[in-house]
Amino acid sequence: MENIDSILKAVQEESKANGLGGWIFTNFSHRDSLTDNLLSLDSGVVSTRRWVYIVNGDGSCTKIVHAIEKHNLDSLPGEAVSVYSSKETLLEAISAKTDKTKKYALLCDEDIPVISTVDGGFVSLLTGLGISICSAGPLIQRGKGILSEERILSHERSASLLYLTVYETWSYISDSYRKNRTLTERDVCDFILSEFQRFNLITDHPPIVAFGKNSGNPHYEVPERGSATAEKGDVIQLDIWAKDKDEPDSIYADISWVGVYDTSPTPEVEKLFATVCKARDLVKATIEKDSIGNITGAMLDSKVREIIINAGYGDAIKHRTGHGIDTNCHGSGVNLDSTEFPDKRKLLEYSCFSVEPGIYFDKYGFRTEIDIYIKDGKPVISGSMFKKCPIVVPQTKLLTIS
């Protein structure tokens, strides 16, 4: 019940600070997996009728359920239960349990799609009743996007194992080069997945392994058959993310490393990579110089973009600088984004997010990615708490064959 306790606290704090009426949740047939996750609801329970759950600003909770599914919210706190059996009685119950003079938060945000999961019909229903709504972005940040001390440890473990995976993977790649053995993207992808299995990690999607021109595609997917074969001098992009397979509510880590399938990179590639590293490292330096209460995800993304643009590579930017991380790889916390889906939420203690600037061209591209979390007001690069790997974190030089 860690999530619901955080939700109750966040709503009460926002109510005291800004007069929020509460946070309204709803779901139908488990279509909104984020809501089920936030409220720790069993996705296997039959749910053929809409239910509504209101966390009020005073700390009380209201359940509105259908007559044939009266017990679907029994696991949640709250004594006040309204049972409906028609649209008319549903509307009456919602109207009676809300204060029209106050705003209510919903999982609905025009800028942050990852947290905008409530269905449009329900939004229309509430506005039709004269209920004012606002984004639950700041609330979900506190309720799910902020990690506990225990979850930070989970994230650290995931990160350290990913770095070990990168080390083992590059050793595998180097061995193929030295033995003049044919090496495909599929070979490397399968090797990484075997390492995940060895380390008891799970991922929501296979890793990105991109050779040569394929590295110019930020979301390249390795085909099952006919994947590219490594050629001398190829840029190789590795992007891997995973979390503990058996630990309940384990936390993801997400990292990207870049190498060259040769004993040394070209001066051009080395220069481009140095620019991306400079942009990446600015994030940590910026947070260290300021108070986290003053820093937004949009602000950090803007600063990163400025470095890349000033270096003359503005047209090579294809995505934001980073995303929130929690039980989902692309989590509910602050995104480092000023352009795609501007995130004006402020960094808070135990925020966790990726930092992954990249530049992409037709012949190749690359990004370098680390994860950062905030502890005691300071940024911490993930992956250093557990067993150290024989690689430098964060990456400062391109991986090469040695």
ABEGO torsion letter per residue (X at the ends): XAAAAAAAAAAAAAAAAAGBAEBBBBBBGGABAAAAAAAGBBAABBBABBBBBBBBAAGBBBBBBBAABAAAAAABBEABBBBBABAAAAAAAAAAABBAABBBBBBBBAABAAABABBAAAAAAAAAAGBBBBBAAAAAAAAAABBBAAAAAAAAAAAAAAAAAAAAAAAAAAAAAAAGBBBBAAAAAAAAAAAAAAAGBBBABBBBBBBEAAAABAABBBBABGBBBBBBGBBBBBBBBBBBAABBGBBBBBBBBBBBBBABBBAAAAAAAAAAAAAAAAAAAAAAABBAAABBAAAAAAAAAAAAAAAGAAAABABBABBBBBABABBABBBBBAAABBBABBBBBGBBBBBBBBBBBAABBBBBBBBBBBBGGBBBBBGAABBBBABBOBBABBBBBX
